[in-house]
Amino acid sequence: MTAMQLMHGRKRANHHSATGRLDRMVRRIDATIRDWRRRARERHELAGLDDRMLKDIGITRVEAIHLASKPFWKE
């Protein structure tokens, strides 16, 4: 194998490594955004439940208000 072939192989390996890191980063960002949207939707739905429904799931109105008022980025 020539020196040029070795250099070309290293460049290709670095490209694949960078592509893999970028792909993983994009997947993490996508998962985070999906979590944020799910939390926002669930908190909105929780805020709309009546007292009987809240009692059925075992939380009080005060707890529901507290949970529903949390920002979407906080668990």
Distance bins in CASP14 RR format, pairs under 12 A and 6 or more apart:
PFRMAT RR
TARGET T0000
AUTHOR 0000-0000-0000
RMODE 2
METHOD distances of the structure
MODEL  1
1 7 0 0 0 0 0 1 0 0 0 0 0
1 8 0 0 0 0 0 1 0 0 0 0 0
1 9 0 0 0 0 1 0 0 0 0 0 0
1 10 0 0 0 0 0 1 0 0 0 0 0
2 8 0 0 0 0 1 0 0 0 0 0 0
2 9 0 0 0 0 0 1 0 0 0 0 0
3 9 0 0 0 0 0 1 0 0 0 0 0
3 10 0 0 0 0 0 1 0 0 0 0 0
4 10 0 0 0 0 0 1 0 0 0 0 0
4 11 0 0 0 0 0 1 0 0 0 0 0
5 11 0 0 0 0 0 1 0 0 0 0 0
5 12 0 0 0 0 0 1 0 0 0 0 0
6 12 0 0 0 0 0 1 0 0 0 0 0
6 13 0 0 0 0 0 1 0 0 0 0 0
7 13 0 0 0 0 0 1 0 0 0 0 0
7 14 0 0 0 0 0 1 0 0 0 0 0
8 14 0 0 0 0 0 1 0 0 0 0 0
8 15 0 0 0 0 0 1 0 0 0 0 0
9 15 0 0 0 0 1 0 0 0 0 0 0
9 16 0 0 0 0 1 0 0 0 0 0 0
9 17 0 0 0 0 0 1 0 0 0 0 0
10 16 0 0 0 0 0 1 0 0 0 0 0
10 17 0 0 0 0 0 1 0 0 0 0 0
11 17 0 0 0 0 0 1 0 0 0 0 0
11 18 0 0 0 0 0 1 0 0 0 0 0
12 18 0 0 0 0 0 1 0 0 0 0 0
12 19 0 0 0 0 0 1 0 0 0 0 0
13 19 0 0 0 0 0 1 0 0 0 0 0
13 20 0 0 0 0 0 1 0 0 0 0 0
14 20 0 0 0 0 0 1 0 0 0 0 0
14 21 0 0 0 0 0 1 0 0 0 0 0
15 21 0 0 0 0 0 1 0 0 0 0 0
15 22 0 0 0 0 0 1 0 0 0 0 0
16 22 0 0 0 0 0 1 0 0 0 0 0
16 23 0 0 0 0 0 1 0 0 0 0 0
17 23 0 0 0 0 0 1 0 0 0 0 0
17 24 0 0 0 0 0 1 0 0 0 0 0
18 24 0 0 0 0 0 1 0 0 0 0 0
18 25 0 0 0 0 0 1 0 0 0 0 0
19 25 0 0 0 0 0 1 0 0 0 0 0
19 26 0 0 0 0 0 1 0 0 0 0 0
20 26 0 0 0 0 1 0 0 0 0 0 0
20 27 0 0 0 0 1 0 0 0 0 0 0
20 28 0 0 0 0 0 1 0 0 0 0 0
21 27 0 0 0 0 0 1 0 0 0 0 0
21 28 0 0 0 0 0 1 0 0 0 0 0
22 28 0 0 0 0 0 1 0 0 0 0 0
22 29 0 0 0 0 0 1 0 0 0 0 0
23 29 0 0 0 0 0 1 0 0 0 0 0
23 30 0 0 0 0 0 1 0 0 0 0 0
24 30 0 0 0 0 0 1 0 0 0 0 0
24 31 0 0 0 0 0 1 0 0 0 0 0
25 31 0 0 0 0 0 1 0 0 0 0 0
25 32 0 0 0 0 0 1 0 0 0 0 0
26 32 0 0 0 0 0 1 0 0 0 0 0
26 33 0 0 0 0 0 1 0 0 0 0 0
27 33 0 0 0 0 0 1 0 0 0 0 0
27 34 0 0 0 0 0 1 0 0 0 0 0
28 34 0 0 0 0 0 1 0 0 0 0 0
28 35 0 0 0 0 0 1 0 0 0 0 0
29 35 0 0 0 0 0 1 0 0 0 0 0
29 36 0 0 0 0 0 1 0 0 0 0 0
30 36 0 0 0 0 0 1 0 0 0 0 0
30 37 0 0 0 0 0 1 0 0 0 0 0
31 37 0 0 0 0 0 1 0 0 0 0 0
31 38 0 0 0 0 0 1 0 0 0 0 0
32 38 0 0 0 0 0 1 0 0 0 0 0
32 39 0 0 0 0 0 1 0 0 0 0 0
32 72 0 0 0 0 0 1 0 0 0 0 0
32 73 0 0 0 0 1 0 0 0 0 0 0
32 75 0 0 0 0 0 1 0 0 0 0 0
33 39 0 0 0 0 0 1 0 0 0 0 0
33 40 0 0 0 0 0 1 0 0 0 0 0
33 72 0 0 0 0 0 1 0 0 0 0 0
33 73 0 0 0 0 0 1 0 0 0 0 0
34 40 0 0 0 0 0 1 0 0 0 0 0
34 41 0 0 0 0 0 1 0 0 0 0 0
34 72 0 0 0 0 0 1 0 0 0 0 0
35 41 0 0 0 0 0 1 0 0 0 0 0
35 42 0 0 0 0 0 1 0 0 0 0 0
35 72 0 0 0 0 1 0 0 0 0 0 0
35 73 0 0 0 0 1 0 0 0 0 0 0
35 74 0 0 0 0 0 1 0 0 0 0 0
35 75 0 0 0 0 1 0 0 0 0 0 0
36 42 0 0 0 0 0 1 0 0 0 0 0
36 43 0 0 0 0 0 1 0 0 0 0 0
36 70 0 0 0 0 0 1 0 0 0 0 0
36 71 0 0 0 0 1 0 0 0 0 0 0
36 72 1 0 1 0 0 0 0 0 0 0 0
36 73 1 0 1 0 0 0 0 0 0 0 0
36 74 0 0 0 0 1 0 0 0 0 0 0
36 75 0 0 0 0 0 1 0 0 0 0 0
37 43 0 0 0 0 0 1 0 0 0 0 0
37 44 0 0 0 0 0 1 0 0 0 0 0
37 72 1 0 0 1 0 0 0 0 0 0 0
37 73 0 0 0 0 0 1 0 0 0 0 0
38 44 0 0 0 0 0 1 0 0 0 0 0
38 45 0 0 0 0 0 1 0 0 0 0 0
38 72 0 0 0 0 1 0 0 0 0 0 0
38 73 0 0 0 0 0 1 0 0 0 0 0
38 75 0 0 0 0 0 1 0 0 0 0 0
39 45 0 0 0 0 0 1 0 0 0 0 0
39 46 0 0 0 0 0 1 0 0 0 0 0
39 67 0 0 0 0 1 0 0 0 0 0 0
39 68 0 0 0 0 0 1 0 0 0 0 0
39 70 0 0 0 0 1 0 0 0 0 0 0
39 71 0 0 0 0 1 0 0 0 0 0 0
39 72 1 0 1 0 0 0 0 0 0 0 0
39 73 1 0 0 1 0 0 0 0 0 0 0
39 74 0 0 0 0 1 0 0 0 0 0 0
39 75 1 0 0 1 0 0 0 0 0 0 0
40 46 0 0 0 0 0 1 0 0 0 0 0
40 47 0 0 0 0 0 1 0 0 0 0 0
40 68 0 0 0 0 0 1 0 0 0 0 0
40 69 0 0 0 0 0 1 0 0 0 0 0
40 70 0 0 0 0 1 0 0 0 0 0 0
40 71 0 0 0 0 1 0 0 0 0 0 0
40 72 1 0 1 0 0 0 0 0 0 0 0
40 73 0 0 0 0 1 0 0 0 0 0 0
40 74 0 0 0 0 0 1 0 0 0 0 0
41 47 0 0 0 0 0 1 0 0 0 0 0
41 48 0 0 0 0 0 1 0 0 0 0 0
41 68 0 0 0 0 0 1 0 0 0 0 0
41 72 0 0 0 0 1 0 0 0 0 0 0
42 48 0 0 0 0 0 1 0 0 0 0 0
42 49 0 0 0 0 0 1 0 0 0 0 0
42 57 0 0 0 0 0 1 0 0 0 0 0
42 64 0 0 0 0 0 1 0 0 0 0 0
42 67 0 0 0 0 1 0 0 0 0 0 0
42 68 0 0 0 0 1 0 0 0 0 0 0
42 70 0 0 0 0 0 1 0 0 0 0 0
42 72 0 0 0 0 1 0 0 0 0 0 0
42 75 0 0 0 0 0 1 0 0 0 0 0
43 49 0 0 0 0 0 1 0 0 0 0 0
43 64 0 0 0 0 1 0 0 0 0 0 0
43 65 0 0 0 0 0 1 0 0 0 0 0
43 66 0 0 0 0 0 1 0 0 0 0 0
43 67 1 0 0 1 0 0 0 0 0 0 0
43 68 1 0 1 0 0 0 0 0 0 0 0
43 69 1 0 0 1 0 0 0 0 0 0 0
43 70 1 0 0 1 0 0 0 0 0 0 0
43 71 0 0 0 0 1 0 0 0 0 0 0
43 72 1 0 0 1 0 0 0 0 0 0 0
43 73 0 0 0 0 0 1 0 0 0 0 0
43 74 0 0 0 0 0 1 0 0 0 0 0
43 75 0 0 0 0 0 1 0 0 0 0 0
44 64 0 0 0 0 0 1 0 0 0 0 0
44 67 0 0 0 0 0 1 0 0 0 0 0
44 68 1 0 0 1 0 0 0 0 0 0 0
44 69 0 0 0 0 0 1 0 0 0 0 0
44 70 0 0 0 0 0 1 0 0 0 0 0
44 72 0 0 0 0 1 0 0 0 0 0 0
45 53 0 0 0 0 0 1 0 0 0 0 0
45 54 0 0 0 0 0 1 0 0 0 0 0
45 57 0 0 0 0 0 1 0 0 0 0 0
45 64 0 0 0 0 0 1 0 0 0 0 0
45 67 0 0 0 0 0 1 0 0 0 0 0
45 68 0 0 0 0 1 0 0 0 0 0 0
46 53 0 0 0 0 1 0 0 0 0 0 0
46 54 0 0 0 0 1 0 0 0 0 0 0
46 57 0 0 0 0 1 0 0 0 0 0 0
46 58 0 0 0 0 0 1 0 0 0 0 0
46 59 0 0 0 0 1 0 0 0 0 0 0
46 60 0 0 0 0 0 1 0 0 0 0 0
46 61 0 0 0 0 0 1 0 0 0 0 0
46 63 0 0 0 0 1 0 0 0 0 0 0
46 64 1 0 1 0 0 0 0 0 0 0 0
46 65 0 0 0 0 1 0 0 0 0 0 0
46 66 0 0 0 0 0 1 0 0 0 0 0
46 67 1 0 1 0 0 0 0 0 0 0 0
46 68 1 0 1 0 0 0 0 0 0 0 0
46 69 0 0 0 0 0 1 0 0 0 0 0
46 70 0 0 0 0 0 1 0 0 0 0 0
47 53 0 0 0 0 0 1 0 0 0 0 0
47 54 0 0 0 0 0 1 0 0 0 0 0
47 59 0 0 0 0 0 1 0 0 0 0 0
47 61 0 0 0 0 0 1 0 0 0 0 0
47 63 0 0 0 0 0 1 0 0 0 0 0
47 64 1 0 0 1 0 0 0 0 0 0 0
47 65 1 0 0 1 0 0 0 0 0 0 0
47 66 0 0 0 0 0 1 0 0 0 0 0
47 67 0 0 0 0 1 0 0 0 0 0 0
47 68 1 1 0 0 0 0 0 0 0 0 0
47 69 0 0 0 0 1 0 0 0 0 0 0
47 70 0 0 0 0 0 1 0 0 0 0 0
48 54 0 0 0 0 1 0 0 0 0 0 0
48 61 0 0 0 0 0 1 0 0 0 0 0
48 64 0 0 0 0 1 0 0 0 0 0 0
48 65 0 0 0 0 0 1 0 0 0 0 0
48 67 0 0 0 0 0 1 0 0 0 0 0
48 68 0 0 0 0 1 0 0 0 0 0 0
49 55 0 0 0 0 1 0 0 0 0 0 0
49 56 0 0 0 0 1 0 0 0 0 0 0
49 57 1 0 0 1 0 0 0 0 0 0 0
49 58 0 0 0 0 0 1 0 0 0 0 0
49 59 0 0 0 0 1 0 0 0 0 0 0
49 60 0 0 0 0 0 1 0 0 0 0 0
49 61 0 0 0 0 1 0 0 0 0 0 0
49 63 0 0 0 0 0 1 0 0 0 0 0
49 64 1 0 0 1 0 0 0 0 0 0 0
49 65 0 0 0 0 0 1 0 0 0 0 0
49 67 0 0 0 0 0 1 0 0 0 0 0
49 68 0 0 0 0 1 0 0 0 0 0 0
50 56 0 0 0 0 1 0 0 0 0 0 0
50 57 0 0 0 0 0 1 0 0 0 0 0
50 61 0 0 0 0 1 0 0 0 0 0 0
50 64 0 0 0 0 0 1 0 0 0 0 0
51 57 0 0 0 0 0 1 0 0 0 0 0
51 58 0 0 0 0 0 1 0 0 0 0 0
51 59 0 0 0 0 0 1 0 0 0 0 0
51 60 0 0 0 0 1 0 0 0 0 0 0
51 61 1 0 0 1 0 0 0 0 0 0 0
51 62 0 0 0 0 0 1 0 0 0 0 0
51 63 0 0 0 0 0 1 0 0 0 0 0
51 64 0 0 0 0 1 0 0 0 0 0 0
51 65 0 0 0 0 0 1 0 0 0 0 0
52 58 0 0 0 0 0 1 0 0 0 0 0
52 61 0 0 0 0 0 1 0 0 0 0 0
53 59 0 0 0 0 1 0 0 0 0 0 0
53 61 0 0 0 0 0 1 0 0 0 0 0
53 64 0 0 0 0 1 0 0 0 0 0 0
54 60 1 0 0 1 0 0 0 0 0 0 0
54 61 1 0 0 1 0 0 0 0 0 0 0
54 62 0 0 0 0 1 0 0 0 0 0 0
54 63 1 0 0 1 0 0 0 0 0 0 0
54 64 1 0 1 0 0 0 0 0 0 0 0
54 65 0 0 0 0 0 1 0 0 0 0 0
54 67 0 0 0 0 0 1 0 0 0 0 0
54 68 0 0 0 0 0 1 0 0 0 0 0
55 61 0 0 0 0 1 0 0 0 0 0 0
55 63 0 0 0 0 0 1 0 0 0 0 0
55 64 0 0 0 0 0 1 0 0 0 0 0
56 64 0 0 0 0 0 1 0 0 0 0 0
57 63 0 0 0 0 1 0 0 0 0 0 0
57 64 0 0 0 0 1 0 0 0 0 0 0
57 67 0 0 0 0 0 1 0 0 0 0 0
58 64 0 0 0 0 1 0 0 0 0 0 0
58 67 0 0 0 0 0 1 0 0 0 0 0
59 65 0 0 0 0 1 0 0 0 0 0 0
59 66 0 0 0 0 1 0 0 0 0 0 0
59 67 1 0 0 1 0 0 0 0 0 0 0
59 68 0 0 0 0 0 1 0 0 0 0 0
60 66 0 0 0 0 1 0 0 0 0 0 0
60 67 0 0 0 0 0 1 0 0 0 0 0
61 67 0 0 0 0 0 1 0 0 0 0 0
61 68 0 0 0 0 0 1 0 0 0 0 0
62 68 0 0 0 0 0 1 0 0 0 0 0
62 69 0 0 0 0 0 1 0 0 0 0 0
63 69 0 0 0 0 0 1 0 0 0 0 0
63 70 0 0 0 0 0 1 0 0 0 0 0
64 70 0 0 0 0 0 1 0 0 0 0 0
66 74 0 0 0 0 0 1 0 0 0 0 0
67 74 0 0 0 0 0 1 0 0 0 0 0
67 75 0 0 0 0 0 1 0 0 0 0 0
END
